[in-house]
Amino acid sequence: MAIEVLLRRSIEGVGAVGAVVRVKSGYARNYLLPYQMAALVTPDAMRNIAKDKAAEVVREAQEATQRAALSEKLASIQLKIEVRAGEDGHLYGSVGPRQVMETLRRHGLRFEERQVRFETVRELGEYEVPIHLSREHSVKVKLQVVLDPEDAKAHAEYAERRAKEEAVMARHAQASPAPAAPAEASPEAGSPAADVAPDAEAKAAAKAARAAERAAKAEAAKAAKAAKKK
């Protein structure tokens, strides 16, 4: 059942102060009327609406000052949420508005879930979270979704082990003699090809081994650096 009420305050999604609107009876009797957000449509209420509009002007000015201070604070902070993830950066879960709200509360800021306009993400990275402050005002907060310290440590240790294993394999490849060429393809003894080919093969194998070792060390260093940042 719906009833008509006169709004004494502007309510987002319902109407502006002074408007006569139809709302559900329960919403009016349990919220709008007890909290003086609205009044039943009577001649007295209509005569007093000018006072309600003047009070709203004062209230909006105060709220604008509060919004400006809140916007400044939100713009100055950077949220960080630690999560578990694989080596490819894919989360073992997800980060959405509720996780953002919990992190904001640790900064002394409380918002309703409808104010946090953030799509759920499933990858490590940096994001911007729009915070809805009013019908016409919002501010974006910086968010970092980073690897949990324990996972970062485990990933770094694994990368280091893999680098060592690849370095050992590269050294073994360098030390192993090149396979003998087929007899029919072997150059005659004493020819320039017979002297140069083994040396060229050894140099190529050594170069490849050094490149593999450098790549393995670089990967281990990168993983260790990421872990230290945590």
C-alpha positions in Angstrom: 0.0 0.0 0.0 1.3 3.5 -0.9 0.7 6.8 0.7 1.4 10.4 -0.1 3.9 12.3 2.0 5.5 15.8 1.8 9.3 15.6 1.8 10.9 17.8 4.4 14.4 16.9 3.2 15.8 16.0 -0.2 16.3 12.2 -0.5 18.2 10.6 -3.3 16.0 8.5 -5.5 12.8 9.8 -3.8 12.6 13.5 -4.4 13.5 17.0 -3.4 12.4 19.0 -0.3 8.9 20.3 -0.7 7.8 17.5 -3.2 4.7 15.4 -2.6 5.6 11.8 -3.4 3.9 8.4 -3.1 5.9 5.9 -1.1 5.3 2.5 0.5 3.4 2.8 3.8 6.1 0.9 5.7 8.9 3.1 4.4 6.9 6.2 5.4 5.9 5.0 8.9 9.1 3.3 9.8 11.6 5.8 8.4 10.4 9.0 6.8 7.9 10.1 9.4 9.8 9.1 12.6 13.0 10.7 11.4 11.2 13.8 10.3 12.3 13.3 6.7 8.8 13.8 5.6 5.3 14.7 6.9 1.8 13.8 6.0 0.3 16.2 3.5 -1.6 18.7 5.6 -2.2 22.4 5.3 0.1 23.0 8.3 2.9 21.0 6.7 2.5 22.8 3.5 2.8 26.2 5.3 6.0 25.1 7.1 7.7 23.8 3.9 9.4 27.2 3.4 11.2 26.7 6.7 12.3 23.2 5.7 13.7 24.5 2.4 15.6 27.2 4.2 17.0 24.6 6.7 18.1 22.5 3.7 20.1 25.4 2.3 22.0 25.7 5.5 22.4 21.9 5.8 23.7 21.6 2.2 26.3 24.3 2.9 27.6 22.4 5.9 27.6 19.1 4.0 29.6 20.8 1.1 32.3 21.8 3.6 32.4 18.3 5.1 32.5 16.8 1.6 35.4 19.0 0.6 37.4 17.9 3.6 36.5 14.2 3.0 37.4 14.5 -0.6 40.8 15.9 0.3 41.5 13.1 2.7 40.4 10.4 0.3 42.6 11.8 -2.5 45.6 11.8 -0.2 45.5 8.1 0.9 46.5 5.0 -0.9 44.7 1.8 0.0 46.6 -1.5 0.0 45.0 -5.0 0.1 47.2 -8.0 0.5 46.0 -11.2 -1.2 47.1 -14.7 -2.2 47.9 -15.2 -5.8 49.8 -17.4 -8.2 53.0 -16.5 -10.0 51.0 -15.2 -13.0 49.4 -12.6 -10.7 45.9 -14.2 -10.8 44.2 -14.1 -7.4 43.1 -17.1 -5.4 39.9 -15.2 -4.8 38.8 -11.7 -5.6 38.7 -8.1 -4.3 35.5 -6.2 -4.4 33.6 -3.4 -2.6 33.4 -5.2 0.8 37.2 -5.6 1.0 37.6 -1.9 0.0 35.1 -0.9 2.7 37.1 -2.9 5.4 40.3 -1.2 4.3 38.7 2.2 4.4 37.5 1.5 8.0 41.1 1.0 9.0 41.7 4.5 7.9 38.8 5.8 10.0 36.5 6.1 7.1 33.1 4.5 6.9 31.0 4.1 3.8 28.0 2.1 2.7 28.5 -0.6 0.1 26.4 1.4 -2.4 28.8 4.3 -2.2 31.8 2.1 -3.2 31.5 2.0 -7.0 34.1 -0.7 -7.6 34.0 -3.7 -9.9 35.4 -6.9 -8.5 39.0 -7.6 -9.7 40.9 -10.9 -9.8 44.4 -9.7 -10.7 47.3 -8.1 -8.8 47.7 -4.4 -9.8 46.9 -0.8 -9.2 43.3 0.4 -9.4 41.1 3.5 -8.9 38.0 3.1 -6.6 35.2 5.7 -7.2 33.6 6.7 -3.9 30.1 8.2 -4.2 29.7 11.0 -1.7 26.4 12.5 -3.0 24.2 12.7 -6.0 26.7 15.0 -7.8 30.0 14.3 -6.1 32.4 11.4 -6.1 36.2 11.0 -5.6 38.6 8.3 -6.8 40.8 6.5 -4.3 44.0 4.7 -5.3 44.1 1.0 -4.5 47.0 -1.5 -4.7 46.2 -5.2 -4.8 49.5 -6.8 -3.8 50.8 -10.2 -3.0 50.6 -11.5 0.5 54.1 -11.4 2.2 54.1 -15.2 2.7 53.3 -15.9 -0.9 55.8 -13.3 -2.0 58.5 -15.0 0.0 57.5 -18.5 -1.3 57.6 -17.2 -4.9 61.0 -15.6 -4.4 62.4 -18.8 -2.9 61.0 -20.8 -5.8 62.4 -18.4 -8.4 65.8 -18.6 -6.7 65.8 -22.4 -6.7 64.8 -22.5 -10.3 67.6 -20.0 -11.2 70.2 -22.1 -9.5 69.0 -25.3 -11.3 69.1 -23.6 -14.7 72.6 -22.2 -13.9 73.8 -25.8 -13.1 72.2 -27.1 -16.2 73.9 -24.4 -18.3 77.3 -25.2 -16.8 76.8 -28.9 -17.5 75.9 -28.1 -21.1 79.0 -25.9 -21.4 81.2 -28.7 -20.0 79.7 -31.5 -22.1 81.6 -32.3 -25.4 79.7 -31.6 -28.6 78.3 -34.7 -30.3 80.6 -36.1 -33.0 79.6 -35.3 -36.6 78.7 -38.2 -39.0 81.7 -39.8 -40.6 80.7 -38.8 -44.1 80.3 -35.1 -43.0 83.6 -34.9 -41.1 86.2 -32.6 -42.7 89.5 -34.1 -43.5 92.1 -33.9 -40.7 94.3 -30.8 -40.9 91.7 -28.8 -43.0 90.6 -25.4 -41.7 87.1 -26.7 -41.1 88.4 -29.5 -38.9 90.2 -26.9 -36.7 87.5 -24.2 -36.6 84.2 -26.2 -36.2 84.8 -27.7 -32.7 86.1 -24.3 -31.4 83.0 -22.5 -32.9 80.6 -25.1 -31.3 82.3 -24.7 -27.9 82.1 -20.9 -28.1 78.4 -21.1 -29.0 77.6 -23.5 -26.2 79.5 -21.3 -23.7 77.7 -18.2 -24.9 74.3 -19.9 -24.6 75.2 -21.1 -21.1 76.2 -17.6 -19.9 73.0 -16.2 -21.4 70.8 -18.7 -19.6 72.6 -18.1 -16.3 72.2 -14.4 -16.6 68.5 -14.8 -17.3 68.0 -17.1 -14.3 69.9 -14.7 -12.0 67.8 -11.7 -13.3 64.5 -13.6 -12.6 65.6 -14.5 -9.1 66.7 -10.9 -8.4 63.3 -9.6 -9.6 61.4 -12.0 -7.4 63.6 -11.2 -4.4 63.1 -7.4 -5.0 59.3 -7.9 -5.1 59.4 -9.8 -1.8 61.5 -7.1 -0.1 58.9 -4.4 -1.0 56.5 -6.3 1.1 
